[in-house]
């Protein structure tokens, strides 16, 4: 039983119930949120369960949402998504 436990902890391999995604934004002043949780600026990483199908990403500047997109992550893992903020973005009316 100890061997099985150690194998599970040391060799997560394909059976890992988690997957990691990265989001990058060249606009360094923009704050990146995933599912309304602040992750940082520039390049951020998030770990989610394998069963997860979508991730909601929003970007904020000076407390105002300037970008929002729903990403499909079903069947993907270890992917980098580059967030392309339109140059002519308009602020949403959502106060944060």
Beta strands, then each sheet from edge to edge (+ up, - down):
strand 1: 18-25
strand 2: 31-34
strand 3: 37-41
strand 4: 43-49
strand 5: 54-61
strand 6: 64-72
strand 7: 80-83
sheet 1: 4+ 1- 7-
sheet 2: 3+ 2- 5+ 6-
end
